[in-house]
Amino acid sequence: MNNIEKLLNEKKLEFDKLDVPESLESRLRISLENKNIKIRNNKFLKIKIATIFICFILIGYNFNTLGFYSEKLTGYDKLMDANLKKLNELGKGQTVNKSFAFKNGLVFILDGIMVDNNRLIVFYTIKAPSGNIENTSIDLTMSGKFSDEQFHSSYGTTNGTKTELRAVANFDPPSAFDKYLVLSIIPKESSEIGRISFTLDKNKAIGHSIKKFLNKTIEIDDINLRLQYISASPTTTIIKGKLKSTLELAIDRLRGITFSSSGLDIKLIADGKIIENQEAELSSNIDGVNFKYNFKTLPSNFKKLQVQLCGLTSEHIVNKKFKLKKGIQNENINIENKNVKLEKVYESNGNTYVTFSTDSDIILTKVNMLMDGKIIELNKTIRENSKKLSNTRTLEFHGTGNNLELNIERMLYRTNYNKIIDIISN
């Protein structure tokens, strides 16, 4: 090792004694200086390119960020529930920002929409410069090439000067094949129709979380409640079913039973907690009595989902006759195991009146009076007072007589049930 170090030192001394020609030294210095300039220029160019590249990345990111925020619907916080606010914060709304100006000065602005498998939500503003926004009434229709979306409901709020209304409308979801939709605005006080067309951004469609055929039946007495289908999305939960088939309706008609159009009371329960009902539809057609319930969104990670049949309001053909005496007070009569309290029977201004009280769910839907052997149809019903548990009404019949007989042909009332069925268990 010492020999190697000694050899290296000797070679170093030899190199130190060498003389470099001045011409060579100057050429090398110039060459190195030129090389340094190129190196500095190349470094500066690379820094510039890197800076521009980073700027493009930042600008691209900011464009995405601006795009995200531009899709948020502003001014609707008071009209959105917590779930819609969350979806709006996530950029699930599609802004439209198109308007139609009517000749009478009214301006309709389609601010934006939200759409999923269960519904199409429209966010709009109406401006009335004259300040009569509360007197403005419009109808809305939505149509596409393949379907017309049924309007369900709308709600809104006005500003302090009554010149602006912000509102939210709910429609059926559009066809999967429709990309272009047209919103028609029909003011009731004008013959002019406004139309706003827009393109659906399918990337903004929210989708669904549960879609399932149920095929579940709740049987009570001779009633079959068939739960057919559930569709749960980020905006709402829909349950569809059938109450009666066409054959069952025909049999009930023969037995003197009919069903009202808004008489079904069901609840949706997730892990023991009731999900709020937003809207209910019950309709009779050739297929029977079909129902559709819109509930709020389901909680995440629920374990059990149940449907409870709470009650059914139906109209019954009773054909019961009761003799009346003028001046009677607080006399009870029994119809279909329901109590009807006759408060008083009296005459006034040439007419005959019958005042009675019932539970709040009971309505005498078809009544007439046999007055001295002549049938007198009901002229009108006067509502005396309405309480949570009872109602008092007065029936007015034209004319007077000595022999009075009240004929109750039909009566509407509610039957309570408490049947629960499991529809989904996780």
C-alpha positions in Angstrom: 0.0 0.0 0.0 2.9 2.4 0.8 4.6 1.6 -2.5 1.4 2.6 -4.4 1.1 5.9 -2.5 4.9 6.6 -3.3 4.3 5.9 -7.0 1.3 8.2 -7.2 3.2 11.1 -5.5 6.1 10.7 -8.0 3.6 10.9 -11.0 1.9 14.0 -9.5 5.2 15.8 -9.2 5.9 15.0 -12.9 2.5 16.5 -14.0 3.1 19.6 -11.9 6.4 20.3 -13.8 4.7 20.2 -17.2 4.2 23.7 -19.0 1.0 24.2 -21.0 1.4 26.3 -24.2 -0.4 29.7 -23.9 -2.2 29.2 -27.2 -3.6 25.9 -26.0 -4.6 27.4 -22.7 -6.4 30.2 -24.4 -8.2 27.9 -26.8 -9.4 25.7 -23.9 -10.6 28.7 -21.9 -12.7 30.0 -24.8 -14.1 26.6 -25.5 -15.1 26.1 -21.9 -16.7 29.5 -21.7 -18.8 28.8 -24.8 -19.7 25.4 -23.3 -20.8 27.2 -20.1 -23.0 29.5 -22.1 -24.7 26.6 -23.9 -25.2 24.8 -20.6 -26.7 27.9 -19.0 -29.0 28.4 -22.0 -30.1 24.8 -22.0 -30.8 24.9 -18.3 -32.8 28.1 -18.7 -34.8 26.6 -21.6 -35.5 23.5 -19.6 -36.7 25.6 -16.7 -39.0 27.6 -19.0 -40.5 24.4 -20.5 -41.0 22.9 -17.0 -42.7 26.1 -15.8 -45.0 26.2 -18.8 -45.8 22.5 -18.3 -46.6 23.1 -14.6 -48.8 26.0 -15.6 -50.7 23.8 -18.0 -51.3 21.3 -15.3 -52.4 23.9 -12.8 -54.7 25.6 -15.4 -56.1 22.2 -16.4 -56.8 21.4 -12.7 -58.4 24.8 -12.2 -60.6 24.4 -15.3 -61.8 21.1 -13.8 -62.3 22.8 -10.5 -64.2 25.7 -12.1 -66.3 23.2 -14.0 -67.1 21.4 -10.8 -68.2 24.6 -9.1 -70.1 25.9 -12.1 -72.3 22.8 -11.9 -73.4 23.7 -8.4 -76.9 25.2 -8.3 -76.9 28.4 -6.3 -79.8 30.1 -4.6 -81.8 27.0 -3.8 -80.5 26.1 -0.3 -83.9 26.9 1.3 -85.6 24.6 -1.2 -83.2 21.6 -0.9 -83.3 19.0 1.9 -80.1 17.8 3.3 -79.8 15.0 0.7 -80.2 17.4 -2.3 -77.7 19.8 -0.7 -75.2 17.0 -0.5 -75.7 16.0 -4.1 -75.4 19.6 -5.2 -72.1 20.0 -3.3 -70.9 16.9 -5.1 -71.6 18.5 -8.4 -74.4 16.1 -9.3 -76.6 18.9 -10.7 -76.5 20.0 -14.4 -76.7 23.7 -15.0 -78.8 24.8 -18.0 -79.1 28.6 -17.6 -81.6 29.2 -20.4 -84.5 31.6 -20.3 -87.7 32.5 -22.1 -89.1 36.1 -22.0 -92.9 36.4 -22.4 -94.5 39.4 -24.0 -96.2 40.4 -20.8 -92.7 40.9 -19.1 -92.6 37.6 -17.3 -89.2 35.9 -17.6 -88.8 32.1 -16.9 -85.2 30.9 -16.3 -84.3 27.2 -16.3 -81.4 27.2 -13.9 -80.6 23.5 -13.8 -81.7 19.9 -13.3 -80.9 16.8 -11.4 -81.9 13.4 -12.8 -81.7 9.8 -11.6 -83.7 6.6 -12.2 -86.6 7.8 -10.1 -87.2 11.4 -11.0 -86.2 14.5 -12.9 -85.9 17.6 -10.7 -86.1 21.0 -12.3 -84.8 24.1 -10.7 -86.2 27.3 -12.1 -86.7 31.0 -11.5 -89.6 33.2 -12.5 -89.2 37.0 -12.6 -92.1 39.4 -12.7 -90.8 43.0 -12.8 -94.2 44.4 -12.1 -94.1 42.8 -8.7 -97.1 40.5 -9.0 -95.3 37.2 -8.8 -97.9 35.7 -6.4 -100.6 36.2 -9.0 -98.5 34.3 -11.6 -99.7 30.7 -12.3 -98.0 28.4 -14.8 -98.2 24.8 -15.9 -95.1 22.9 -16.8 -94.7 20.0 -19.2 -91.5 18.0 -20.2 -91.2 16.1 -23.3 -88.5 14.2 -25.3 -88.5 12.3 -28.5 -89.3 8.9 -26.9 -91.4 9.9 -23.9 -93.4 12.7 -22.2 -92.4 13.0 -18.5 -95.3 13.3 -16.1 -95.4 16.3 -13.8 -95.9 15.5 -10.2 -95.4 18.5 -7.9 -93.6 21.8 -7.4 -92.8 24.1 -4.5 -91.0 27.4 -4.2 -90.4 30.7 -2.3 -90.7 34.4 -3.3 -88.4 37.3 -2.5 -89.3 40.2 -0.3 -90.4 42.5 -3.2 -92.6 39.8 -4.8 -90.7 40.1 -8.1 -89.0 36.7 -8.1 -90.0 33.1 -7.5 -87.5 30.3 -7.1 -89.0 26.9 -7.4 -88.4 23.1 -7.7 -90.5 20.8 -9.9 -90.6 17.0 -10.0 -91.1 15.0 -13.1 -90.9 11.3 -14.0 -87.4 10.4 -15.2 -86.8 10.7 -19.0 -86.5 7.8 -21.3 -83.0 6.2 -21.4 -83.1 6.9 -25.2 -83.8 10.7 -24.8 -80.9 13.0 -25.0 -82.7 16.2 -25.9 -85.7 17.5 -23.8 -88.1 20.4 -24.1 -89.6 22.2 -21.1 -92.9 23.9 -22.0 -94.0 26.8 -19.8 -97.8 27.6 -20.0 -98.9 30.7 -18.1 -102.6 30.4 -17.2 -103.2 34.2 -17.7 -101.7 34.2 -21.2 -102.1 32.3 -24.5 -98.3 32.4 -25.2 -96.4 29.2 -24.6 -92.7 29.3 -23.8 -90.3 26.5 -24.6 -86.8 25.8 -23.5 -84.8 23.0 -25.1 -81.7 21.5 -23.5 -79.4 18.5 -23.8 -79.1 15.9 -21.0 -75.6 15.4 -19.7 -75.8 11.6 -19.1 -72.5 11.9 -17.1 -74.5 13.9 -14.5 -77.1 11.2 -14.1 -77.0 10.0 -10.5 -78.2 6.4 -11.1 -79.7 4.1 -8.4 -78.6 2.2 -5.4 -81.3 -0.5 -5.2 -83.6 -1.8 -8.0 -85.5 -4.9 -7.2 -88.7 -6.8 -7.9 -90.4 -7.7 -4.6 -93.3 -10.0 -5.3 -94.4 -9.7 -1.7 -98.1 -9.8 -0.5 -99.8 -8.6 2.7 -103.1 -10.4 3.3 -105.7 -9.0 5.6 -109.3 -10.3 5.7 -110.1 -10.3 2.0 -107.6 -7.6 1.0 -104.4 -8.4 -0.9 -101.7 -5.7 -0.9 -99.1 -6.7 -3.5 -95.7 -5.1 -3.3 -94.3 -5.4 -6.8 -91.2 -3.2 -7.1 -88.7 -1.0 -5.3 -86.3 1.5 -6.7 -84.0 3.5 -4.4 -81.9 6.3 -5.8 -79.9 9.1 -4.2 -82.9 11.5 -4.4 -85.9 9.3 -3.5 -87.2 5.8 -2.9 -90.2 4.5 -4.9 -92.4 1.5 -4.1 -95.0 0.3 -6.6 -97.7 -2.2 -6.1 -101.3 -3.3 -6.6 -104.2 -3.3 -4.1 -106.8 -5.1 -6.1 -107.0 -6.9 -9.4 -109.8 -6.2 -11.9 -111.6 -9.4 -10.9 -111.4 -8.5 -7.2 -112.8 -5.0 -7.9 -115.7 -6.5 -9.8 -116.5 -8.9 -6.9 -116.2 -6.0 -4.4 -118.7 -3.9 -6.5 -121.2 -6.7 -6.3 -120.6 -6.8 -2.5 -121.2 -3.1 -2.3 -117.6 -2.0 -1.7 -115.6 0.5 -3.6 -112.2 2.1 -2.9 -111.4 5.8 -2.7 -108.5 7.2 -4.7 -106.4 8.3 -1.7 -107.2 5.7 0.9 -104.0 3.6 1.4 -101.7 4.3 4.3 -98.4 2.4 4.2 -95.1 3.1 5.9 -91.5 2.3 4.9 -89.3 1.3 7.8 -85.5 0.9 7.7 -83.9 -0.7 10.8 -86.9 0.3 12.9 -87.0 4.0 11.7 -89.8 5.3 9.6 -88.7 6.8 6.2 -90.7 10.0 5.5 -93.3 9.8 2.8 -93.1 12.5 0.2 -95.9 11.7 -2.2 -98.5 9.0 -2.8 -100.5 8.0 -5.8 -103.5 5.6 -5.9 -105.4 5.1 -9.1 -108.0 2.7 -10.5 -107.8 1.5 -14.0 -108.4 -1.6 -16.1 -105.6 -3.3 -14.2 -107.1 -2.7 -10.8 -106.0 -0.3 -8.1 -102.3 0.6 -8.5 -100.3 2.6 -6.0 -97.0 4.4 -6.1 -95.3 5.8 -3.0 -92.3 8.2 -3.0 -90.3 8.1 0.2 -87.1 9.9 1.2 -83.8 8.3 0.5 -82.7 5.2 2.4 -80.0 5.4 5.0 -76.6 3.9 4.0 -75.8 0.4 5.1 -79.2 -0.5 6.4 -79.8 -4.1 7.5 -83.6 -4.5 7.2 -86.2 -2.8 5.2 -89.9 -3.3 6.0 -93.3 -2.1 4.7 -96.2 -1.6 7.2 -99.8 -1.5 6.1 -101.4 0.9 8.6 -104.8 1.5 7.2 -107.2 1.6 4.2 -109.9 4.1 3.5 -112.7 2.6 1.4 -116.2 3.6 0.3 -119.0 1.2 1.3 -122.5 1.0 -0.1 -124.6 0.9 3.1 -128.2 1.9 2.1 -129.3 2.6 5.7 -132.5 4.6 6.5 -133.2 6.4 9.8 -136.4 8.1 10.9 -135.8 11.6 12.2 -137.8 13.8 14.6 -137.5 17.5 14.7 -135.9 18.9 17.8 -133.9 15.7 18.7 -130.5 16.2 20.2 -127.4 14.0 20.6 -128.9 10.8 19.3 -126.5 8.1 18.2 -126.9 5.9 15.2 -124.7 2.9 14.2 -123.6 2.4 10.6 -121.1 -0.4 9.7 -120.0 -0.4 13.4 -119.3 3.3 13.1 -120.9 5.9 15.3 -122.8 8.9 13.8 -124.0 11.3 16.4 -127.1 13.4 15.4 -126.6 16.7 17.1 -130.0 18.3 16.1 -132.7 18.3 13.4 -134.4 21.7 12.7 -136.1 23.9 10.1 -134.9 27.4 9.0 -136.0 29.6 6.1 -138.1 26.9 4.5 -135.3 24.3 4.6 -134.5 21.3 6.7 -131.2 20.8 8.4 -129.5 17.8 10.0 -126.3 18.5 12.1 -124.2 15.4 13.0 -120.7 14.5 14.2 -118.4 11.6 13.3 -114.8 10.5 13.6 -112.6 12.5 11.3 -112.1 9.6 8.9 -115.9 9.1 8.2 -117.7 10.9 5.3 -121.3 10.4 4.3 -120.6 10.4 0.5 -124.2 9.9 -0.8 -127.2 11.0 1.3 -130.8 12.0 0.5 -134.0 12.6 2.6 -137.4 11.1 2.2 -139.7 14.0 3.1 -143.4 13.1 3.4 -142.8 10.3 0.9 -140.8 12.5 -1.6 -137.1 12.0 -2.2 -135.2 15.3 -1.7 -131.6 15.3 -2.8 -128.9 16.9 -0.6 -128.5 20.6 -1.5 -125.2 21.1 0.3 -123.0 20.2 3.2 -121.9 22.9 5.7 -118.8 22.3 7.7 -119.3 23.4 11.2 -115.9 22.6 12.7 -113.1 20.2 12.0 -110.9 18.8 14.8 -108.1 16.3 14.7 -110.3 13.4 15.8 -113.9 14.5 14.9 -115.8 16.5 12.4 -119.2 18.3 12.7 -121.2 19.0 9.6 -124.7 20.1 8.7 -126.8 18.7 5.8 -129.2 21.1 4.0 -132.3 19.9 2.2 -134.7 22.2 0.4 -138.2 22.1 1.8 -139.9 21.0 5.0 -142.1 18.1 6.0 -143.7 16.2 8.9 -142.3 12.8 8.2 -138.5 12.8 7.7 -136.3 9.8 6.9 -132.6 10.1 6.3 -131.2 7.7 3.7 -127.5 7.1 3.8 -126.5 5.2 0.6 -122.7 5.4 0.8 -120.2 6.0 3.5 -116.4 6.4 3.4 -114.3 5.3 6.4 -110.9 4.0 7.4 -110.1 0.6 8.6 -106.9 0.4 10.7 -104.4 -2.4 10.3 -100.9 -3.2 11.7 -99.3 -5.7 9.3 -95.6 -5.6 8.7 -93.7 -7.5 6.1 -89.9 -7.7 5.4 -88.9 -6.8 1.9 -85.1 -6.6 2.1 -82.7 -8.1 4.6 -79.0 -7.6 4.3 
